[in-house]
Amino acid sequence: MERRTFVQNSLAIPFIPTSFTDRTFVDSDELVIERSQEGKPHQGKVLAAIQPHSDDIPIFASGTVAKLIAEGYKGYLIRMTNDDHAGRGNTVGEVVRNNELDNEAVAKALGLEKTYDLYYRNHRMDNISPVEIRARLIFLIRLLKIDTIVTYDPWGHYEENPDHYVTARAVEAARWMSGGRLDYPEHFDAGLTPYTVKEMYYFARGPQLVNRVVDISKHIETKIDANLANVTQGPGGNAGANIYKKLKADGKNLDLLGNDPETANRNYIKHVVLDMDSKRLRGVPSDKEVGKEFKLEWAEVFHYVGPQESKFNAYMQEHAR
């Protein structure tokens, strides 16, 4: 993969950081640093965070989702699988139920209105008809009138999990087909209308062409809340508290964890999961590392696709007589 260097004028970054060897950043004139905005600039818009599993959005994009919700979006969480073979539980049924409860808790932590679970089998989505998956997503896009989607990158490289790439490709197809007047016309008899998704924030676990860096510094605590809620297969629960108690029993203390079990849980997510061990656990640089390179405290990165302005419309406005 050919790598292009860039210079962000306001930041004076002369090269692509070596820690980002699995990501390619676009040139500086195309790279956007999206910062928090005051007020509710996105009032009236609808966001869908679409994840194959209950831990995907919390780990990779919950800071951005929290930011957009704070700026006025109404949001929904769509989970593609039932996570039946992922995480804690003595039986498959317990694992399914535990993940479902976690997913609801994640949505609540992020301020989302509702969850939709499609309940496909975990790690088996490549056995499902892509037409079926796409049809269900088109229905939800039209029903909820989704303007913006956050999900896995359909062009992400070296993704090993079939649930991830099947979901990504189905979303990419559904988001534009939902605007077609001849696709699934029975929807219109039910009161739905064609509706096209206008913006996509695509994240990846491996090599990716990045054109947007989102400053999530104001929303890092909400990202911690979302990951704490993800107990069954994620970093949530009492990992930090257990380490804290073990150290205390041995007569030791770790300042990083704080001085009580609850603080230890939050600090473990913040300093270990989202920073120190991020690359080991997720295979990508941490939000802290990304933020540092762009003079931000915390940041998430995406391949962003948005509405394209018509050059002809601009020309017509200027020259029509």
N, C-alpha and C positions, 0 to 999 in steps of 0.2 A: 504494500500500500504506500503510495507516494504521500509524503508528509509535507505540508506547507507551513512555513513559519509565518508568524504574524506579529504586528506591533500594534498594541492598543494605545492610541495616542495619549489618552489621559492617564494611563498607567505605566507607560514606558516599559513594556515587557518585550524584550528583544528576541525571545526564542520560545519554542514550545518546551515546557518543563520536562525533564527526563522522567519524572514520576508519572507523566501522562502518556507513556509510550504505547498504551492501548487505545488512545483517542487522537483523532485528528481535528484540530480547530480550524475553522475557516479563516480567511484573511480578515484583518482588522476592520475593514470597511463593511464587512458583512456580519461580523460578530456583534451580538447584542447582549449587553449586561442589563438584565431586567431587575429594577430596584423596586422596593415597596413604595406604594402610592398612598397618599392620604385620602380620606373619604371613601366613597363607594363608586369608583369610576366604572365598575363592571355591573352595576345594579341592573337587574333585568335579564342578565345572561345566565346560561345553565351550563354546568360543568359535569362531566362524567369521568370518574377515576375508574379505569377498567383494569382488573388484575386477575391473572389465572389463579393465584393463591392468596391467602389472607395476609402474607408477609411482604408482598411485592411493593405495593404502594407505600406502606409505612417505611420501608428501608430506602427506597430509591426516590420517592417523589412526594412524601407527605409534607415536607416544608413548603413546596410550591403549591400544593393543594390548599394548605392552610392559608398561605398568602392570598391566593385568589378568592377564597371564601371570605376572608377578612375584607377584601376589596369589593364585595358585593355580589359575587356569584351565588346562585343556589346550586347545591351539589348533590350528586348521587354516587354510590359505590356499587359497581357491578363486579361480582366475583364469578368466574367462569366454571370453576370446579368445586367439588365438595371437600377437597383436601383429605380424602378418606385414608390415604396412606402416608400422611405427613404430620408428625408431631406426637405429642404425649397422649396416652390413653391405653387402657388395658385391652380394649377391643376396637375393631374398626368403627363400630357404632359410636363408641365414646370419642374416638378421634374426630369423627365427623361433627358430632355435637359440640365438642370443645372448640373446634375451629370456627364453627358457625357463631358461637357466642363471642369469640375473639373478634370476628369480622364485624359484628354489630358494635362492639366496643370501640373498634378502630373508627368506624363511621361517626360514632358519637364524639370521640375525641377530636375529630377533624371538623365537626360542625356540619356534617352531611345530613341531608333530609331523610334518606331511605337507602336500604341495601336491596339489591336484586341478585339472587344466587341462581345460576343456571344449572348447577349440580352435575356437571360432567365428571367422570371418574378421573381421579388424580393420575397424572402421567400417561393418560390414555387419549388425550384429545386428538392425536393424529389418527385415531381410529373413527373419528366422528366426521360425518359429511360436512365439508366446508360450506356447502350451500345451506345446510340447516343452521349452522352457527351464524352465518351471515344474515340469514332471514330473521333470526331472533334479535340480533343486534340492530338491524334496520327497524324492526318494530319498536324497540326501546328508544332509538334516536328520534323517531317520529312522535312517539307517545310523549316523551319528556322534552322534546324540542331542544336537543343538546347542541350547544354552540361550540364547546371546547372539550377535547378529550385528552386525558393523560394516560398513557399506557406504554407497553414495550415497543421498541423500534422495529417495524416490519422489515427494515433493511439492516438490522444488527448482525454482525458477523460472529461466527463460531458459538452461537447459542446452542447449548446441548439439550435444554429441556423442551420437549415437544409442546408442552402446554404453553410455553412462552411464545414460541414462534408461530404456532397455530393461532393463538389469540391475536397476536400482532397483525398477522396477515388478514385475518377475518375482519378486524376493526378497520384496517386500511381500505378494504373493499367496501364494507358497509357504510363508511362515513360519507362516501360520495354517491353510492347507489341509492341511499335513502332519499336523495333529492330527485330521483327519477319519477316521472309521472306514469310510467308504464310498468314499473317494478312493484309487484304485489298490490294491484289495484283494489283488492278486497279490503285493504287497510282503509281506503278512502270511504267505503261504505260504512265503516265503523267510526267515522268521524275524524280520522287522522288525515294529515296532508303531507306532501313531500317536504322534506327538511334536510338541508345539507349542513354537516359539521363544518365550521369555518376555521378552527384552529386546532392544531395537534401539538402536544408536548410529548415527544418520544424519548424514552430512556432506554439504556442498554447495560448489560453486564460485562460487555467486552468492547472490542474496537467499534468506534462510532464516529461519524462526522458530526461534530458539535458546532452549532451556530448560535446557541443561547445559554448564557450563564445566569441563573436566577439567584438573587440575593435572598437567602432565607434567614438571615441573622435575627430578625424580629420575631421569627416563628419557630425557633429551634426548640423552645419549651413545648410547643404543641407537637412537634415531631417526636420529641421524647415521650409525650403522652401516648401518641399513636403506637409507638414501639413497645411501650410498657403494656399496652392493652393486648399485644400480640404474644400471648403466653404459650400457647400450645406448640407452635413450631418456630416461633421467633425468639428474640432476645428478651422478651418481657418476663414478668414473674419476679422471682426473688434471687436472681443470679448475684446481683450486687450485695444484697443483704446476707446471703449465705457466705460470701467471701468475707464480708465485714465481721460476721459472727465467728467464723473460723479463726480469723486473725486475732480477734478479741480473746477468744478462748486460749490462744497461744501467747497472750500477753503482748500482742503487737497491734499496731495501728497504721493505716494507710491514709494519709491526708487527702489523696485523690478521691476517696470514697465518702469522705465526710464523717460525721459523728453520730449517725443513727441509721438504722436499717432502711428507712424510707429514702433518705438522702442518698444512701449507698446505691439503691436500685436506680435512681435517676442519674447519678453520676457515672454508674457503670455503662448505661446506655450512651450517655453524652461523650464520655472520654475514651471508652473502649470500643463499643460497637460502632459508633459514628465517627471514630477518629483512629485510635491506635491500631485496632485489629480490623479495620474496615477492609483493607485489601485482602487479608487472609480470609475473612468471612464472606466478602462479596466479590472479590476479584477486581475491584476498581479502586482508584484513589478515594480518600475520604472526603466528606463535605468540608472538613476543616482544611485539608490540603488544597482543595479546589479554591476555597475562599481566600486562603493566604496568597495564592498566585495572582488573584485579581483584587487584592487589597480589600477583601471582604472578610467578615468573621466566619460565616458559614455560607455555602453555596451548593446548588445542585445544577447539573448540566443536562442539556437536551438537544436533540435534533428537532427544531421547531419548524412547523409548516403553517403558514397563515395566509390570509386573503391577499391576493395580488392586486395592486392598484392598476387600473387600465390606463396605459399611456395615451390611448386614443381619446378617452373621456377627458383627460387633462388637456390634451391638445384642443379638443372641441370647445371646452370651456374658455380657453384662451383666444381661439381664433375665429369662432363662429360669429358671423355678422348678420 
